[in-house]
Amino acid sequence: MSTGLIKMWFALGSMGLMFLAVITIMLSRYKLKGVFKWITAFVAYSFMIIAGIVIVFVVFSGPVNE
């Protein structure tokens, strides 16, 4: 697999993490209460932070020369 294709899969994976983060944030805010609310919110914000770090890495690693 080429470097550009690997970067594409990382970017798609981080977009999937962002989608999961949005779903779990909505779930924790509107459907859950108590400890489960805080656990799902922590997981959701962790997904969002990881996805942001991956996107920054993909964007700032520059174009692929092959």
Residue frames as a rotation matrix with the C-alpha (Angstrom) as fourth column:
MET 1
0.581 0.814 0.000 0.00
0.814 -0.581 0.000 0.00
0.000 0.000 -1.000 0.00
SER 2
-0.135 -0.648 0.749 1.31
0.579 -0.665 -0.471 3.45
0.804 0.370 0.465 -0.85
THR 3
-0.823 -0.274 -0.498 1.94
0.567 -0.442 -0.695 6.19
-0.030 -0.854 0.519 1.69
GLY 4
-0.830 0.548 0.100 -0.87
-0.498 -0.811 0.307 8.35
0.249 0.205 0.946 0.32
LEU 5
-0.054 0.836 -0.546 -3.36
-0.171 0.531 0.830 5.51
0.984 0.138 0.114 0.66
ILE 6
-0.315 -0.126 -0.941 -2.28
0.828 0.447 -0.337 4.85
0.463 -0.886 -0.036 4.25
LYS 7
-0.986 -0.047 -0.159 -2.76
0.116 -0.880 -0.460 8.55
-0.118 -0.472 0.874 5.06
MET 8
-0.511 0.858 -0.052 -6.22
-0.553 -0.282 0.784 8.40
0.658 0.430 0.619 3.48
TRP 9
0.034 0.529 -0.848 -7.23
0.371 0.781 0.502 5.48
0.928 -0.332 -0.170 5.70
PHE 10
-0.652 -0.308 -0.693 -5.96
0.756 -0.187 -0.628 7.29
0.063 -0.933 0.354 8.81
ALA 11
-0.944 0.327 0.046 -8.01
-0.325 -0.945 0.040 10.36
0.056 0.023 0.998 7.83
LEU 12
-0.190 0.917 -0.352 -11.13
-0.374 0.264 0.889 8.25
0.908 0.300 0.293 7.27
GLY 13
-0.161 0.060 -0.985 -10.60
0.728 0.681 -0.078 6.52
0.666 -0.730 -0.153 10.61
SER 14
-0.893 -0.190 -0.408 -10.35
0.427 -0.643 -0.635 9.84
-0.142 -0.742 0.655 12.39
MET 15
-0.677 0.734 0.053 -13.56
-0.604 -0.595 0.530 11.03
0.420 0.327 0.847 10.71
GLY 16
0.007 0.651 -0.759 -15.21
0.140 0.751 0.645 7.87
0.990 -0.111 -0.085 11.99
LEU 17
-0.509 -0.255 -0.822 -13.95
0.831 0.102 -0.547 8.66
0.223 -0.962 0.160 15.49
MET 18
-0.983 0.182 0.010 -15.42
-0.181 -0.966 -0.183 12.15
-0.023 -0.182 0.983 15.19
PHE 19
-0.278 0.927 -0.252 -18.77
-0.472 0.097 0.876 10.66
0.837 0.362 0.411 14.17
LEU 20
-0.011 0.222 -0.975 -18.69
0.629 0.760 0.165 8.30
0.777 -0.611 -0.148 17.16
ALA 21
-0.848 -0.350 -0.398 -17.78
0.529 -0.520 -0.671 11.23
0.028 -0.779 0.626 19.40
VAL 22
-0.764 0.622 0.171 -20.81
-0.552 -0.767 0.328 13.23
0.335 0.156 0.929 18.26
ILE 23
0.035 0.812 -0.583 -23.14
-0.157 0.580 0.799 10.27
0.987 0.063 0.148 18.78
THR 24
-0.116 -0.118 -0.986 -21.80
0.825 0.541 -0.162 9.47
0.553 -0.833 0.035 22.25
ILE 25
-0.985 -0.166 -0.036 -21.86
0.161 -0.844 -0.512 13.15
0.054 -0.510 0.859 23.32
MET 26
-0.425 0.901 0.092 -25.52
-0.667 -0.380 0.641 13.36
0.612 0.211 0.762 22.32
LEU 27
0.143 0.439 -0.887 -26.19
0.246 0.853 0.461 10.09
0.959 -0.284 0.014 24.12
SER 28
-0.503 -0.416 -0.758 -24.49
0.809 0.082 -0.582 11.27
0.304 -0.906 0.295 27.31
ARG 29
-0.988 0.096 0.123 -26.22
-0.126 -0.957 -0.261 14.66
0.093 -0.273 0.958 27.31
TYR 30
-0.412 0.911 -0.040 -29.79
-0.853 -0.370 0.367 13.65
0.320 0.185 0.929 26.53
LYS 31
0.315 0.601 -0.734 -30.28
-0.391 0.787 0.477 9.98
0.865 0.137 0.483 27.42
LEU 32
0.035 -0.407 -0.913 -28.01
0.611 0.731 -0.303 9.01
0.791 -0.547 0.274 30.30
LYS 33
0.672 0.150 0.725 -27.76
-0.445 -0.701 0.558 10.08
0.591 -0.698 -0.404 33.93
GLY 34
0.913 -0.276 0.300 -25.32
-0.203 0.329 0.922 9.63
-0.353 -0.903 0.245 36.76
VAL 35
0.095 -0.967 0.237 -22.04
-0.214 0.212 0.954 7.80
-0.972 -0.141 -0.186 36.38
PHE 36
0.083 -0.027 0.996 -22.83
0.810 0.584 -0.052 6.49
-0.580 0.812 0.070 32.88
LYS 37
0.946 0.286 0.151 -23.24
0.322 -0.794 -0.516 10.07
-0.027 0.537 -0.843 31.67
TRP 38
0.631 -0.763 -0.141 -19.74
-0.612 -0.601 0.514 10.99
-0.477 -0.238 -0.846 32.83
ILE 39
-0.071 -0.665 0.743 -18.14
0.103 0.736 0.669 7.81
-0.992 0.124 0.017 31.49
THR 40
0.331 0.247 0.911 -19.64
0.891 0.238 -0.388 8.20
-0.312 0.939 -0.141 28.01
ALA 41
0.999 -0.018 -0.040 -18.76
-0.027 -0.964 -0.265 11.91
-0.034 0.266 -0.963 27.97
PHE 42
0.310 -0.948 0.070 -15.15
-0.502 -0.101 0.859 11.08
-0.808 -0.302 -0.507 28.86
VAL 43
-0.124 -0.304 0.944 -15.00
0.549 0.772 0.321 8.44
-0.827 0.558 0.071 26.12
ALA 44
0.695 0.480 0.536 -16.57
0.707 -0.318 -0.632 10.84
-0.132 0.818 -0.560 23.61
TYR 45
0.903 -0.390 -0.179 -14.15
-0.390 -0.920 0.036 13.67
-0.178 0.037 -0.983 24.32
SER 46
0.030 -0.901 0.433 -11.25
-0.215 0.417 0.883 11.19
-0.976 -0.119 -0.181 24.20
PHE 47
0.186 0.131 0.974 -12.41
0.837 0.499 -0.227 10.11
-0.515 0.857 -0.017 20.72
MET 48
0.948 0.253 0.192 -12.56
0.316 -0.805 -0.502 13.76
0.028 0.536 -0.843 19.66
ILE 49
0.597 -0.791 -0.132 -9.06
-0.568 -0.533 0.627 14.55
-0.566 -0.300 -0.768 20.95
ILE 50
-0.135 -0.646 0.751 -7.53
0.185 0.728 0.660 11.47
-0.973 0.228 0.021 19.31
ALA 51
0.424 0.373 0.825 -9.28
0.863 0.111 -0.494 12.25
-0.275 0.921 -0.274 16.01
GLY 52
0.991 -0.062 -0.117 -8.02
-0.083 -0.979 -0.186 15.83
-0.103 0.194 -0.976 16.13
ILE 53
0.232 -0.968 0.097 -4.44
-0.470 -0.024 0.882 14.72
-0.852 -0.250 -0.460 16.74
VAL 54
-0.114 -0.236 0.965 -4.60
0.595 0.761 0.257 12.27
-0.795 0.604 0.054 13.83
ILE 55
0.744 0.447 0.497 -6.06
0.664 -0.411 -0.625 14.90
-0.075 0.795 -0.603 11.47
VAL 56
0.816 -0.514 -0.263 -3.36
-0.447 -0.851 0.276 17.40
-0.366 -0.107 -0.925 12.45
PHE 57
-0.071 -0.872 0.485 -0.72
-0.130 0.490 0.862 14.75
-0.989 -0.002 -0.148 11.78
VAL 58
0.101 0.174 0.980 -2.19
0.845 0.504 -0.177 13.90
-0.525 0.846 -0.096 8.37
VAL 59
0.927 0.332 0.176 -2.56
0.374 -0.777 -0.507 17.53
-0.032 0.536 -0.844 7.32
PHE 60
0.749 -0.652 -0.117 0.86
-0.594 -0.739 0.317 18.74
-0.293 -0.168 -0.941 8.46
SER 61
0.192 -0.708 0.680 2.78
0.200 0.707 0.679 15.72
-0.961 0.005 0.277 7.17
GLY 62
-0.270 -0.323 -0.907 2.51
-0.640 -0.644 0.420 17.29
-0.720 0.694 -0.033 3.72
PRO 63
0.620 0.518 -0.589 1.94
-0.779 0.320 -0.539 15.87
-0.091 0.793 0.603 0.27
VAL 64
0.431 -0.415 0.801 3.19
0.042 0.896 0.441 12.46
-0.901 -0.157 0.404 -0.76
ASN 65
0.231 -0.451 -0.862 5.88
-0.943 -0.323 -0.084 12.25
-0.241 0.832 -0.500 -3.43
GLU 66
-0.073 -0.236 0.969 5.77
-0.066 0.971 0.231 8.88
-0.995 -0.047 -0.087 -5.14
